[in-house]
Amino acid sequence: MSVDEIVCREFAELATDYLDGAMPDETLELVEEHLAMCDWCRGYLHQIETTARVVAAEPEAPGAEPAPETIDGLVAAFRATTKGGSKP
C-alpha cells in the first residue's frame, strides 16, 4: 500500500485483517494512526470485536440460528456504539 493515510472506508475493509494481525507493518502503522483520530472507526472496531466474542460464546450447531437473546444483545451493543450517527 502506497498511501499516506487511511480513510474510514478503507479501514472498514481492513478491520478484520487488523484484528487478525494480518497486515504489513506499513499498513498497520497507518491504520493505528487513523484509529487514534477517528471515533467512528474505533466504534466500528468495537462492534466487530463484540460480534466475534458473542459468536464465539454461542454453542456450535451447524445451521442453527443464534438465540434471540444473542441477537438482542448484539443489536443493543451496536445501538449503544452508534448513537453518534453513521459514516461510510
PDB file with SEQRES, HELIX, SHEET and CRYST1 records, atoms N, CA, C and O in Angstrom:
SEQRES   1 A   88  MET SER VAL ASP GLU ILE VAL CYS ARG GLU PHE ALA GLU          
SEQRES   2 A   88  LEU ALA THR ASP TYR LEU ASP GLY ALA MET PRO ASP GLU          
SEQRES   3 A   88  THR LEU GLU LEU VAL GLU GLU HIS LEU ALA MET CYS ASP          
SEQRES   4 A   88  TRP CYS ARG GLY TYR LEU HIS GLN ILE GLU THR THR ALA          
SEQRES   5 A   88  ARG VAL VAL ALA ALA GLU PRO GLU ALA PRO GLY ALA GLU          
SEQRES   6 A   88  PRO ALA PRO GLU THR ILE ASP GLY LEU VAL ALA ALA PHE          
SEQRES   7 A   88  ARG ALA THR THR LYS GLY GLY SER LYS PRO                      
HELIX    1 AA1 CYS A    8  ASP A   20  1                                  13    
HELIX    2 AA2 ASP A   25  MET A   37  1                                  13    
HELIX    3 AA3 ASP A   39  ALA A   57  1                                  19    
HELIX    4 AA4 PRO A   68  THR A   81  1                                  14    
CRYST1    1.000    1.000    1.000  90.00  90.00  90.00 P 1           1          
ATOM      1  N   MET A   1       0.857  -1.174   0.000  1.00  0.00           N  
ATOM      2  CA  MET A   1       0.000   0.000   0.000  1.00  0.00           C  
ATOM      3  C   MET A   1       0.899   1.231   0.000  1.00  0.00           C  
ATOM      4  O   MET A   1       1.824   1.330   0.806  1.00  0.00           O  
ATOM      5  N   SER A   2       0.629   2.150  -0.889  1.00  0.00           N  
ATOM      6  CA  SER A   2       1.488   3.322  -1.006  1.00  0.00           C  
ATOM      7  C   SER A   2       0.694   4.600  -0.829  1.00  0.00           C  
ATOM      8  O   SER A   2       0.702   5.467  -1.703  1.00  0.00           O  
ATOM      9  N   VAL A   3       0.010   4.722   0.293  1.00  0.00           N  
ATOM     10  CA  VAL A   3      -0.741   5.932   0.603  1.00  0.00           C  
ATOM     11  C   VAL A   3      -0.193   6.533   1.891  1.00  0.00           C  
ATOM     12  O   VAL A   3       0.523   5.880   2.649  1.00  0.00           O  
ATOM     13  N   ASP A   4      -0.547   7.788   2.116  1.00  0.00           N  
ATOM     14  CA  ASP A   4      -0.063   8.470   3.308  1.00  0.00           C  
ATOM     15  C   ASP A   4      -1.036   8.381   4.477  1.00  0.00           C  
ATOM     16  O   ASP A   4      -0.670   8.660   5.618  1.00  0.00           O  
ATOM     17  N   GLU A   5      -2.269   7.993   4.192  1.00  0.00           N  
ATOM     18  CA  GLU A   5      -3.251   7.877   5.264  1.00  0.00           C  
ATOM     19  C   GLU A   5      -4.352   6.904   4.867  1.00  0.00           C  
ATOM     20  O   GLU A   5      -4.543   6.598   3.690  1.00  0.00           O  
ATOM     21  N   ILE A   6      -5.058   6.435   5.862  1.00  0.00           N  
ATOM     22  CA  ILE A   6      -6.194   5.534   5.677  1.00  0.00           C  
ATOM     23  C   ILE A   6      -7.451   6.353   5.932  1.00  0.00           C  
ATOM     24  O   ILE A   6      -7.497   7.124   6.891  1.00  0.00           O  
ATOM     25  N   VAL A   7      -8.465   6.202   5.097  1.00  0.00           N  
ATOM     26  CA  VAL A   7      -9.754   6.850   5.330  1.00  0.00           C  
ATOM     27  C   VAL A   7     -10.715   5.794   5.870  1.00  0.00           C  
ATOM     28  O   VAL A   7     -10.423   4.599   5.814  1.00  0.00           O  
ATOM     29  N   CYS A   8     -11.849   6.227   6.387  1.00  0.00           N  
ATOM     30  CA  CYS A   8     -12.795   5.330   7.048  1.00  0.00           C  
ATOM     31  C   CYS A   8     -13.213   4.147   6.171  1.00  0.00           C  
ATOM     32  O   CYS A   8     -13.249   3.010   6.642  1.00  0.00           O  
ATOM     33  N   ARG A   9     -13.520   4.401   4.938  1.00  0.00           N  
ATOM     34  CA  ARG A   9     -13.955   3.322   4.042  1.00  0.00           C  
ATOM     35  C   ARG A   9     -12.862   2.259   3.920  1.00  0.00           C  
ATOM     36  O   ARG A   9     -13.149   1.062   3.920  1.00  0.00           O  
ATOM     37  N   GLU A  10     -11.623   2.700   3.819  1.00  0.00           N  
ATOM     38  CA  GLU A  10     -10.504   1.752   3.731  1.00  0.00           C  
ATOM     39  C   GLU A  10     -10.347   0.980   5.042  1.00  0.00           C  
ATOM     40  O   GLU A  10     -10.078  -0.221   5.039  1.00  0.00           O  
ATOM     41  N   PHE A  11     -10.519   1.690   6.164  1.00  0.00           N  
ATOM     42  CA  PHE A  11     -10.416   0.999   7.448  1.00  0.00           C  
ATOM     43  C   PHE A  11     -11.467  -0.097   7.557  1.00  0.00           C  
ATOM     44  O   PHE A  11     -11.177  -1.198   8.024  1.00  0.00           O  
ATOM     45  N   ALA A  12     -12.681   0.204   7.130  1.00  0.00           N  
ATOM     46  CA  ALA A  12     -13.752  -0.795   7.207  1.00  0.00           C  
ATOM     47  C   ALA A  12     -13.374  -2.059   6.436  1.00  0.00           C  
ATOM     48  O   ALA A  12     -13.744  -3.164   6.832  1.00  0.00           O  
ATOM     49  N   GLU A  13     -12.642  -1.895   5.342  1.00  0.00           N  
ATOM     50  CA  GLU A  13     -12.212  -3.045   4.555  1.00  0.00           C  
ATOM     51  C   GLU A  13     -11.027  -3.773   5.203  1.00  0.00           C  
ATOM     52  O   GLU A  13     -10.815  -4.957   4.943  1.00  0.00           O  
ATOM     53  N   LEU A  14     -10.262  -3.080   6.035  1.00  0.00           N  
ATOM     54  CA  LEU A  14      -9.065  -3.649   6.645  1.00  0.00           C  
ATOM     55  C   LEU A  14      -9.272  -4.117   8.087  1.00  0.00           C  
ATOM     56  O   LEU A  14      -8.367  -4.716   8.669  1.00  0.00           O  
ATOM     57  N   ALA A  15     -10.431  -3.859   8.668  1.00  0.00           N  
ATOM     58  CA  ALA A  15     -10.640  -4.103  10.096  1.00  0.00           C  
ATOM     59  C   ALA A  15     -10.395  -5.551  10.497  1.00  0.00           C  
ATOM     60  O   ALA A  15      -9.766  -5.803  11.525  1.00  0.00           O  
ATOM     61  N   THR A  16     -10.875  -6.497   9.717  1.00  0.00           N  
ATOM     62  CA  THR A  16     -10.686  -7.905  10.066  1.00  0.00           C  
ATOM     63  C   THR A  16      -9.203  -8.277  10.020  1.00  0.00           C  
ATOM     64  O   THR A  16      -8.703  -8.971  10.906  1.00  0.00           O  
ATOM     65  N   ASP A  17      -8.511  -7.814   8.990  1.00  0.00           N  
ATOM     66  CA  ASP A  17      -7.066  -8.074   8.921  1.00  0.00           C  
ATOM     67  C   ASP A  17      -6.354  -7.459  10.123  1.00  0.00           C  
ATOM     68  O   ASP A  17      -5.420  -8.049  10.665  1.00  0.00           O  
ATOM     69  N   TYR A  18      -6.794  -6.279  10.535  1.00  0.00           N  
ATOM     70  CA  TYR A  18      -6.199  -5.616  11.692  1.00  0.00           C  
ATOM     71  C   TYR A  18      -6.368  -6.477  12.937  1.00  0.00           C  
ATOM     72  O   TYR A  18      -5.406  -6.702  13.672  1.00  0.00           O  
ATOM     73  N   LEU A  19      -7.579  -6.958  13.177  1.00  0.00           N  
ATOM     74  CA  LEU A  19      -7.838  -7.781  14.358  1.00  0.00           C  
ATOM     75  C   LEU A  19      -7.090  -9.108  14.301  1.00  0.00           C  
ATOM     76  O   LEU A  19      -6.689  -9.643  15.334  1.00  0.00           O  
ATOM     77  N   ASP A  20      -6.905  -9.636  13.102  1.00  0.00           N  
ATOM     78  CA  ASP A  20      -6.197 -10.907  12.940  1.00  0.00           C  
ATOM     79  C   ASP A  20      -4.679 -10.739  12.948  1.00  0.00           C  
ATOM     80  O   ASP A  20      -3.946 -11.729  12.934  1.00  0.00           O  
ATOM     81  N   GLY A  21      -4.201  -9.491  12.969  1.00  0.00           N  
ATOM     82  CA  GLY A  21      -2.767  -9.243  12.921  1.00  0.00           C  
ATOM     83  C   GLY A  21      -2.160  -9.647  11.586  1.00  0.00           C  
ATOM     84  O   GLY A  21      -1.007 -10.074  11.518  1.00  0.00           O  
ATOM     85  N   ALA A  22      -2.951  -9.507  10.521  1.00  0.00           N  
ATOM     86  CA  ALA A  22      -2.542  -9.982   9.203  1.00  0.00           C  
ATOM     87  C   ALA A  22      -2.367  -8.842   8.211  1.00  0.00           C  
ATOM     88  O   ALA A  22      -2.971  -8.849   7.139  1.00  0.00           O  
ATOM     89  N   MET A  23      -1.545  -7.869   8.565  1.00  0.00           N  
ATOM     90  CA  MET A  23      -1.273  -6.788   7.622  1.00  0.00           C  
ATOM     91  C   MET A  23       0.181  -6.361   7.752  1.00  0.00           C  
ATOM     92  O   MET A  23       0.783  -6.498   8.817  1.00  0.00           O  
ATOM     93  N   PRO A  24       0.739  -5.847   6.672  1.00  0.00           N  
ATOM     94  CA  PRO A  24       2.136  -5.384   6.700  1.00  0.00           C  
ATOM     95  C   PRO A  24       2.319  -4.247   7.713  1.00  0.00           C  
ATOM     96  O   PRO A  24       1.386  -3.496   7.993  1.00  0.00           O  
ATOM     97  N   ASP A  25       3.518  -4.136   8.245  1.00  0.00           N  
ATOM     98  CA  ASP A  25       3.816  -3.108   9.251  1.00  0.00           C  
ATOM     99  C   ASP A  25       3.462  -1.703   8.781  1.00  0.00           C  
ATOM    100  O   ASP A  25       2.952  -0.901   9.563  1.00  0.00           O  
ATOM    101  N   GLU A  26       3.726  -1.395   7.515  1.00  0.00           N  
ATOM    102  CA  GLU A  26       3.433  -0.055   6.989  1.00  0.00           C  
ATOM    103  C   GLU A  26       1.931   0.232   7.057  1.00  0.00           C  
ATOM    104  O   GLU A  26       1.522   1.324   7.452  1.00  0.00           O  
ATOM    105  N   THR A  27       1.123  -0.738   6.678  1.00  0.00           N  
ATOM    106  CA  THR A  27      -0.329  -0.571   6.723  1.00  0.00           C  
ATOM    107  C   THR A  27      -0.803  -0.505   8.165  1.00  0.00           C  
ATOM    108  O   THR A  27      -1.672   0.303   8.495  1.00  0.00           O  
ATOM    109  N   LEU A  28      -0.242  -1.346   9.030  1.00  0.00           N  
ATOM    110  CA  LEU A  28      -0.604  -1.353  10.444  1.00  0.00           C  
ATOM    111  C   LEU A  28      -0.382   0.026  11.054  1.00  0.00           C  
ATOM    112  O   LEU A  28      -1.222   0.517  11.808  1.00  0.00           O  
ATOM    113  N   GLU A  29       0.730   0.641  10.735  1.00  0.00           N  
ATOM    114  CA  GLU A  29       1.030   1.982  11.264  1.00  0.00           C  
ATOM    115  C   GLU A  29      -0.021   2.994  10.805  1.00  0.00           C  
ATOM    116  O   GLU A  29      -0.484   3.810  11.601  1.00  0.00           O  
ATOM    117  N   LEU A  30      -0.397   2.945   9.530  1.00  0.00           N  
ATOM    118  CA  LEU A  30      -1.410   3.869   9.009  1.00  0.00           C  
ATOM    119  C   LEU A  30      -2.770   3.631   9.652  1.00  0.00           C  
ATOM    120  O   LEU A  30      -3.486   4.582   9.967  1.00  0.00           O  
ATOM    121  N   VAL A  31      -3.126   2.371   9.849  1.00  0.00           N  
ATOM    122  CA  VAL A  31      -4.408   2.026  10.476  1.00  0.00           C  
ATOM    123  C   VAL A  31      -4.423   2.540  11.915  1.00  0.00           C  
ATOM    124  O   VAL A  31      -5.409   3.136  12.347  1.00  0.00           O  
ATOM    125  N   GLU A  32      -3.346   2.315  12.653  1.00  0.00           N  
ATOM    126  CA  GLU A  32      -3.311   2.766  14.048  1.00  0.00           C  
ATOM    127  C   GLU A  32      -3.326   4.286  14.157  1.00  0.00           C  
ATOM    128  O   GLU A  32      -3.912   4.828  15.095  1.00  0.00           O  
ATOM    129  N   GLU A  33      -2.695   4.979  13.219  1.00  0.00           N  
ATOM    130  CA  GLU A  33      -2.782   6.445  13.198  1.00  0.00           C  
ATOM    131  C   GLU A  33      -4.224   6.886  12.974  1.00  0.00           C  
ATOM    132  O   GLU A  33      -4.702   7.819  13.619  1.00  0.00           O  
ATOM    133  N   HIS A  34      -4.914   6.211  12.058  1.00  0.00           N  
ATOM    134  CA  HIS A  34      -6.309   6.549  11.778  1.00  0.00           C  
ATOM    135  C   HIS A  34      -7.174   6.288  13.011  1.00  0.00           C  
ATOM    136  O   HIS A  34      -8.005   7.120  13.375  1.00  0.00           O  
ATOM    137  N   LEU A  35      -6.979   5.134  13.652  1.00  0.00           N  
ATOM    138  CA  LEU A  35      -7.772   4.807  14.836  1.00  0.00           C  
ATOM    139  C   LEU A  35      -7.567   5.816  15.963  1.00  0.00           C  
ATOM    140  O   LEU A  35      -8.490   6.089  16.730  1.00  0.00           O  
ATOM    141  N   ALA A  36      -6.374   6.362  16.061  1.00  0.00           N  
ATOM    142  CA  ALA A  36      -6.090   7.354  17.104  1.00  0.00           C  
ATOM    143  C   ALA A  36      -6.911   8.626  16.909  1.00  0.00           C  
ATOM    144  O   ALA A  36      -7.159   9.362  17.863  1.00  0.00           O  
ATOM    145  N   MET A  37      -7.332   8.882  15.665  1.00  0.00           N  
ATOM    146  CA  MET A  37      -8.040  10.124  15.367  1.00  0.00           C  
ATOM    147  C   MET A  37      -9.542   9.943  15.102  1.00  0.00           C  
ATOM    148  O   MET A  37     -10.281  10.927  15.090  1.00  0.00           O  
ATOM    149  N   CYS A  38     -10.003   8.700  14.889  1.00  0.00           N  
ATOM    150  CA  CYS A  38     -11.366   8.515  14.390  1.00  0.00           C  
ATOM    151  C   CYS A  38     -12.251   7.730  15.362  1.00  0.00           C  
ATOM    152  O   CYS A  38     -12.112   6.516  15.513  1.00  0.00           O  
ATOM    153  N   ASP A  39     -13.159   8.449  16.010  1.00  0.00           N  
ATOM    154  CA  ASP A  39     -14.098   7.810  16.937  1.00  0.00           C  
ATOM    155  C   ASP A  39     -14.968   6.785  16.228  1.00  0.00           C  
ATOM    156  O   ASP A  39     -15.234   5.711  16.767  1.00  0.00           O  
ATOM    157  N   TRP A  40     -15.414   7.116  15.012  1.00  0.00           N  
ATOM    158  CA  TRP A  40     -16.304   6.212  14.291  1.00  0.00           C  
ATOM    159  C   TRP A  40     -15.627   4.864  14.054  1.00  0.00           C  
ATOM    160  O   TRP A  40     -16.238   3.825  14.299  1.00  0.00           O  
ATOM    161  N   CYS A  41     -14.399   4.856  13.590  1.00  0.00           N  
ATOM    162  CA  CYS A  41     -13.708   3.603  13.291  1.00  0.00           C  
ATOM    163  C   CYS A  41     -13.377   2.824  14.564  1.00  0.00           C  
ATOM    164  O   CYS A  41     -13.382   1.593  14.553  1.00  0.00           O  
ATOM    165  N   ARG A  42     -13.092   3.528  15.660  1.00  0.00           N  
ATOM    166  CA  ARG A  42     -12.886   2.816  16.929  1.00  0.00           C  
ATOM    167  C   ARG A  42     -14.185   2.137  17.348  1.00  0.00           C  
ATOM    168  O   ARG A  42     -14.160   1.012  17.846  1.00  0.00           O  
ATOM    169  N   GLY A  43     -15.316   2.805  17.153  1.00  0.00           N  
ATOM    170  CA  GLY A  43     -16.613   2.198  17.458  1.00  0.00           C  
ATOM    171  C   GLY A  43     -16.904   1.009  16.558  1.00  0.00           C  
ATOM    172  O   GLY A  43     -17.418  -0.011  17.016  1.00  0.00           O  
ATOM    173  N   TYR A  44     -16.578   1.138  15.284  1.00  0.00           N  
ATOM    174  CA  TYR A  44     -16.775   0.055  14.328  1.00  0.00           C  
ATOM    175  C   TYR A  44     -15.932  -1.158  14.732  1.00  0.00           C  
ATOM    176  O   TYR A  44     -16.408  -2.292  14.697  1.00  0.00           O  
ATOM    177  N   LEU A  45     -14.690  -0.910  15.110  1.00  0.00           N  
ATOM    178  CA  LEU A  45     -13.805  -1.985  15.549  1.00  0.00           C  
ATOM    179  C   LEU A  45     -14.375  -2.665  16.794  1.00  0.00           C  
ATOM    180  O   LEU A  45     -14.337  -3.889  16.915  1.00  0.00           O  
ATOM    181  N   HIS A  46     -14.898  -1.867  17.707  1.00  0.00           N  
ATOM    182  CA  HIS A  46     -15.521  -2.416  18.913  1.00  0.00           C  
ATOM    183  C   HIS A  46     -16.715  -3.306  18.550  1.00  0.00           C  
ATOM    184  O   HIS A  46     -16.909  -4.358  19.159  1.00  0.00           O  
ATOM    185  N   GLN A  47     -17.507  -2.892  17.571  1.00  0.00           N  
ATOM    186  CA  GLN A  47     -18.647  -3.710  17.130  1.00  0.00           C  
ATOM    187  C   GLN A  47     -18.180  -5.056  16.599  1.00  0.00           C  
ATOM    188  O   GLN A  47     -18.775  -6.087  16.912  1.00  0.00           O  
ATOM    189  N   ILE A  48     -17.133  -5.054  15.807  1.00  0.00           N  
ATOM    190  CA  ILE A  48     -16.621  -6.306  15.256  1.00  0.00           C  
ATOM    191  C   ILE A  48     -16.103  -7.208  16.378  1.00  0.00           C  
ATOM    192  O   ILE A  48     -16.357  -8.412  16.378  1.00  0.00           O  
ATOM    193  N   GLU A  49     -15.383  -6.626  17.326  1.00  0.00           N  
ATOM    194  CA  GLU A  49     -14.870  -7.406  18.455  1.00  0.00           C  
ATOM    195  C   GLU A  49     -16.019  -7.982  19.284  1.00  0.00           C  
ATOM    196  O   GLU A  49     -15.963  -9.137  19.704  1.00  0.00           O  
ATOM    197  N   THR A  50     -17.052  -7.183  19.516  1.00  0.00           N  
ATOM    198  CA  THR A  50     -18.215  -7.650  20.276  1.00  0.00           C  
ATOM    199  C   THR A  50     -18.910  -8.791  19.550  1.00  0.00           C  
ATOM    200  O   THR A  50     -19.265  -9.799  20.161  1.00  0.00           O  
ATOM    201  N   THR A  51     -19.101  -8.631  18.256  1.00  0.00           N  
ATOM    202  CA  THR A  51     -19.747  -9.682  17.462  1.00  0.00           C  
ATOM    203  C   THR A  51     -18.936 -10.970  17.528  1.00  0.00           C  
ATOM    204  O   THR A  51     -19.500 -12.042  17.745  1.00  0.00           O  
ATOM    205  N   ALA A  52     -17.636 -10.880  17.345  1.00  0.00           N  
ATOM    206  CA  ALA A  52     -16.782 -12.072  17.376  1.00  0.00           C  
ATOM    207  C   ALA A  52     -16.841 -12.749  18.741  1.00  0.00           C  
ATOM    208  O   ALA A  52     -16.884 -13.977  18.823  1.00  0.00           O  
ATOM    209  N   ARG A  53     -16.844 -11.958  19.809  1.00  0.00           N  
ATOM    210  CA  ARG A  53     -16.894 -12.513  21.164  1.00  0.00           C  
ATOM    211  C   ARG A  53     -18.220 -13.229  21.414  1.00  0.00           C  
ATOM    212  O   ARG A  53     -18.238 -14.323  21.978  1.00  0.00           O  
ATOM    213  N   VAL A  54     -19.330 -12.618  20.998  1.00  0.00           N  
ATOM    214  CA  VAL A  54     -20.649 -13.217  21.212  1.00  0.00           C  
ATOM    215  C   VAL A  54     -20.804 -14.482  20.380  1.00  0.00           C  
ATOM    216  O   VAL A  54     -21.309 -15.491  20.872  1.00  0.00           O  
ATOM    217  N   VAL A  55     -20.375 -14.436  19.131  1.00  0.00           N  
ATOM    218  CA  VAL A  55     -20.489 -15.603  18.268  1.00  0.00           C  
ATOM    219  C   VAL A  55     -19.627 -16.739  18.807  1.00  0.00           C  
ATOM    220  O   VAL A  55     -20.044 -17.897  18.780  1.00  0.00           O  
ATOM    221  N   ALA A  56     -18.441 -16.425  19.291  1.00  0.00           N  
ATOM    222  CA  ALA A  56     -17.557 -17.455  19.832  1.00  0.00           C  
ATOM    223  C   ALA A  56     -18.147 -18.105  21.083  1.00  0.00           C  
ATOM    224  O   ALA A  56     -17.861 -19.265  21.376  1.00  0.00           O  
ATOM    225  N   ALA A  57     -18.969 -17.357  21.818  1.00  0.00           N  
ATOM    226  CA  ALA A  57     -19.562 -17.887  23.043  1.00  0.00           C  
ATOM    227  C   ALA A  57     -20.780 -18.770  22.776  1.00  0.00           C  
ATOM    228  O   ALA A  57     -21.205 -19.520  23.655  1.00  0.00           O  
ATOM    229  N   GLU A  58     -21.338 -18.686  21.581  1.00  0.00           N  
ATOM    230  CA  GLU A  58     -22.507 -19.497  21.229  1.00  0.00           C  
ATOM    231  C   GLU A  58     -22.109 -20.956  21.044  1.00  0.00           C  
ATOM    232  O   GLU A  58     -21.064 -21.245  20.461  1.00  0.00           O  
ATOM    233  N   PRO A  59     -22.937 -21.882  21.540  1.00  0.00           N  
ATOM    234  CA  PRO A  59     -22.647 -23.291  21.274  1.00  0.00           C  
ATOM    235  C   PRO A  59     -22.740 -23.560  19.774  1.00  0.00           C  
ATOM    236  O   PRO A  59     -23.610 -23.032  19.081  1.00  0.00           O  
ATOM    237  N   GLU A  60     -21.825 -24.390  19.296  1.00  0.00           N  
ATOM    238  CA  GLU A  60     -21.799 -24.669  17.861  1.00  0.00           C  
ATOM    239  C   GLU A  60     -22.872 -25.690  17.491  1.00  0.00           C  
ATOM    240  O   GLU A  60     -22.951 -26.781  18.056  1.00  0.00           O  
ATOM    241  N   ALA A  61     -23.673 -25.302  16.548  1.00  0.00           N  
ATOM    242  CA  ALA A  61     -24.688 -26.197  15.989  1.00  0.00           C  
ATOM    243  C   ALA A  61     -24.820 -25.818  14.520  1.00  0.00           C  
ATOM    244  O   ALA A  61     -25.382 -24.769  14.204  1.00  0.00           O  
ATOM    245  N   PRO A  62     -24.317 -26.645  13.626  1.00  0.00           N  
ATOM    246  CA  PRO A  62     -24.369 -26.299  12.199  1.00  0.00           C  
ATOM    247  C   PRO A  62     -25.768 -25.921  11.737  1.00  0.00           C  
ATOM    248  O   PRO A  62     -26.729 -26.660  11.949  1.00  0.00           O  
ATOM    249  N   GLY A  63     -25.865 -24.769  11.108  1.00  0.00           N  
ATOM    250  CA  GLY A  63     -27.133 -24.318  10.561  1.00  0.00           C  
ATOM    251  C   GLY A  63     -28.079 -23.702  11.565  1.00  0.00           C  
ATOM    252  O   GLY A  63     -29.141 -23.207  11.187  1.00  0.00           O  
ATOM    253  N   ALA A  64     -27.715 -23.720  12.850  1.00  0.00           N  
ATOM    254  CA  ALA A  64     -28.600 -23.157  13.875  1.00  0.00           C  
ATOM    255  C   ALA A  64     -28.522 -21.637  13.857  1.00  0.00           C  
ATOM    256  O   ALA A  64     -27.463 -21.058  13.611  1.00  0.00           O  
ATOM    257  N   GLU A  65     -29.636 -21.012  14.116  1.00  0.00           N  
ATOM    258  CA  GLU A  65     -29.661 -19.555  14.224  1.00  0.00           C  
ATOM    259  C   GLU A  65     -29.304 -19.163  15.648  1.00  0.00           C  
ATOM    260  O   GLU A  65     -29.552 -19.922  16.585  1.00  0.00           O  
ATOM    261  N   PRO A  66     -28.719 -17.973  15.816  1.00  0.00           N  
ATOM    262  CA  PRO A  66     -28.400 -17.516  17.173  1.00  0.00           C  
ATOM    263  C   PRO A  66     -29.671 -17.386  18.011  1.00  0.00           C  
ATOM    264  O   PRO A  66     -30.760 -17.139  17.493  1.00  0.00           O  
ATOM    265  N   ALA A  67     -29.501 -17.557  19.299  1.00  0.00           N  
ATOM    266  CA  ALA A  67     -30.624 -17.400  20.227  1.00  0.00           C  
ATOM    267  C   ALA A  67     -31.128 -15.964  20.162  1.00  0.00           C  
ATOM    268  O   ALA A  67     -30.347 -15.045  19.914  1.00  0.00           O  
ATOM    269  N   PRO A  68     -32.433 -15.760  20.384  1.00  0.00           N  
ATOM    270  CA  PRO A  68     -32.987 -14.398  20.349  1.00  0.00           C  
ATOM    271  C   PRO A  68     -32.268 -13.444  21.298  1.00  0.00           C  
ATOM    272  O   PRO A  68     -32.093 -12.266  20.985  1.00  0.00           O  
ATOM    273  N   GLU A  69     -31.846 -13.959  22.475  1.00  0.00           N  
ATOM    274  CA  GLU A  69     -31.139 -13.065  23.407  1.00  0.00           C  
ATOM    275  C   GLU A  69     -29.790 -12.632  22.850  1.00  0.00           C  
ATOM    276  O   GLU A  69     -29.328 -11.527  23.134  1.00  0.00           O  
ATOM    277  N   THR A  70     -29.155 -13.496  22.059  1.00  0.00           N  
ATOM    278  CA  THR A  70     -27.886 -13.144  21.432  1.00  0.00           C  
ATOM    279  C   THR A  70     -28.090 -12.022  20.424  1.00  0.00           C  
ATOM    280  O   THR A  70     -27.333 -11.051  20.404  1.00  0.00           O  
ATOM    281  N   ILE A  71     -29.100 -12.157  19.599  1.00  0.00           N  
ATOM    282  CA  ILE A  71     -29.397 -11.126  18.603  1.00  0.00           C  
ATOM    283  C   ILE A  71     -29.750  -9.820  19.299  1.00  0.00           C  
ATOM    284  O   ILE A  71     -29.269  -8.758  18.902  1.00  0.00           O  
ATOM    285  N   ASP A  72     -30.590  -9.885  20.340  1.00  0.00           N  
ATOM    286  CA  ASP A  72     -30.965  -8.682  21.082  1.00  0.00           C  
ATOM    287  C   ASP A  72     -29.738  -8.011  21.701  1.00  0.00           C  
ATOM    288  O   ASP A  72     -29.625  -6.786  21.687  1.00  0.00           O  
ATOM    289  N   GLY A  73     -28.824  -8.812  22.243  1.00  0.00           N  
ATOM    290  CA  GLY A  73     -27.605  -8.267  22.845  1.00  0.00           C  
ATOM    291  C   GLY A  73     -26.720  -7.573  21.821  1.00  0.00           C  
ATOM    292  O   GLY A  73     -26.168  -6.505  22.087  1.00  0.00           O  
ATOM    293  N   LEU A  74     -26.586  -8.187  20.641  1.00  0.00           N  
ATOM    294  CA  LEU A  74     -25.786  -7.560  19.581  1.00  0.00           C  
ATOM    295  C   LEU A  74     -26.412  -6.261  19.105  1.00  0.00           C  
ATOM    296  O   LEU A  74     -25.718  -5.258  18.936  1.00  0.00           O  
ATOM    297  N   VAL A  75     -27.716  -6.273  18.889  1.00  0.00           N  
ATOM    298  CA  VAL A  75     -28.405  -5.056  18.439  1.00  0.00           C  
ATOM    299  C   VAL A  75     -28.238  -3.949  19.477  1.00  0.00           C  
ATOM    300  O   VAL A  75     -27.976  -2.799  19.122  1.00  0.00           O  
ATOM    301  N   ALA A  76     -28.389  -4.288  20.756  1.00  0.00           N  
ATOM    302  CA  ALA A  76     -28.227  -3.286  21.814  1.00  0.00           C  
ATOM    303  C   ALA A  76     -26.804  -2.738  21.825  1.00  0.00           C  
ATOM    304  O   ALA A  76     -26.609  -1.532  21.979  1.00  0.00           O  
ATOM    305  N   ALA A  77     -25.802  -3.611  21.663  1.00  0.00           N  
ATOM    306  CA  ALA A  77     -24.408  -3.162  21.658  1.00  0.00           C  
ATOM    307  C   ALA A  77     -24.135  -2.250  20.465  1.00  0.00           C  
ATOM    308  O   ALA A  77     -23.456  -1.234  20.610  1.00  0.00           O  
ATOM    309  N   PHE A  78     -24.651  -2.596  19.298  1.00  0.00           N  
ATOM    310  CA  PHE A  78     -24.450  -1.768  18.112  1.00  0.00           C  
ATOM    311  C   PHE A  78     -25.120  -0.417  18.279  1.00  0.00           C  
ATOM    312  O   PHE A  78     -24.546   0.614  17.928  1.00  0.00           O  
ATOM    313  N   ARG A  79     -26.327  -0.419  18.811  1.00  0.00           N  
ATOM    314  CA  ARG A  79     -27.026   0.856  19.006  1.00  0.00           C  
ATOM    315  C   ARG A  79     -26.288   1.743  19.997  1.00  0.00           C  
ATOM    316  O   ARG A  79     -26.211   2.958  19.817  1.00  0.00           O  
ATOM    317  N   ALA A  80     -25.748   1.133  21.037  1.00  0.00           N  
ATOM    318  CA  ALA A  80     -25.032   1.904  22.057  1.00  0.00           C  
ATOM    319  C   ALA A  80     -23.780   2.554  21.485  1.00  0.00           C  
ATOM    320  O   ALA A  80     -23.401   3.649  21.903  1.00  0.00           O  
ATOM    321  N   THR A  81     -23.133   1.884  20.527  1.00  0.00           N  
ATOM    322  CA  THR A  81     -21.895   2.443  19.997  1.00  0.00           C  
ATOM    323  C   THR A  81     -22.128   3.326  18.783  1.00  0.00           C  
ATOM    324  O   THR A  81     -21.192   3.990  18.336  1.00  0.00           O  
ATOM    325  N   THR A  82     -23.327   3.364  18.234  1.00  0.00           N  
ATOM    326  CA  THR A  82     -23.578   4.175  17.049  1.00  0.00           C  
ATOM    327  C   THR A  82     -24.526   5.341  17.309  1.00  0.00           C  
ATOM    328  O   THR A  82     -25.061   5.918  16.362  1.00  0.00           O  
ATOM    329  N   LYS A  83     -24.740   5.690  18.544  1.00  0.00           N  
ATOM    330  CA  LYS A  83     -25.642   6.801  18.859  1.00  0.00           C  
ATOM    331  C   LYS A  83     -25.190   8.112  18.237  1.00  0.00           C  
ATOM    332  O   LYS A  83     -26.002   9.016  18.038  1.00  0.00           O  
ATOM    333  N   GLY A  84     -23.901   8.226  17.927  1.00  0.00           N  
ATOM    334  CA  GLY A  84     -23.372   9.453  17.340  1.00  0.00           C  
ATOM    335  C   GLY A  84     -23.633   9.579  15.842  1.00  0.00           C  
ATOM    336  O   GLY A  84     -23.244  10.576  15.235  1.00  0.00           O  
ATOM    337  N   GLY A  85     -24.275   8.598  15.242  1.00  0.00           N  
ATOM    338  CA  GLY A  85     -24.541   8.656  13.807  1.00  0.00           C  
ATOM    339  C   GLY A  85     -23.733   7.628  13.058  1.00  0.00           C  
ATOM    340  O   GLY A  85     -23.063   6.785  13.654  1.00  0.00           O  
ATOM    341  N   SER A  86     -23.800   7.706  11.756  1.00  0.00           N  
ATOM    342  CA  SER A  86     -23.082   6.724  10.940  1.00  0.00           C  
ATOM    343  C   SER A  86     -22.190   7.410   9.933  1.00  0.00           C  
ATOM    344  O   SER A  86     -22.351   8.591   9.626  1.00  0.00           O  
ATOM    345  N   LYS A  87     -21.241   6.637   9.423  1.00  0.00           N  
ATOM    346  CA  LYS A  87     -20.300   7.075   8.410  1.00  0.00           C  
ATOM    347  C   LYS A  87     -20.268   6.010   7.345  1.00  0.00           C  
ATOM    348  O   LYS A  87     -21.064   5.074   7.416  1.00  0.00           O  
ATOM    349  N   PRO A  88     -19.390   6.097   6.358  1.00  0.00           N  
ATOM    350  CA  PRO A  88     -19.400   5.254   5.176  1.00  0.00           C  
ATOM    351  C   PRO A  88     -20.187   4.051   5.418  1.00  0.00           C  
ATOM    352  O   PRO A  88     -20.315   3.208   4.529  1.00  0.00           O  
TER     353      PRO A  88                                                      
END                                                                             
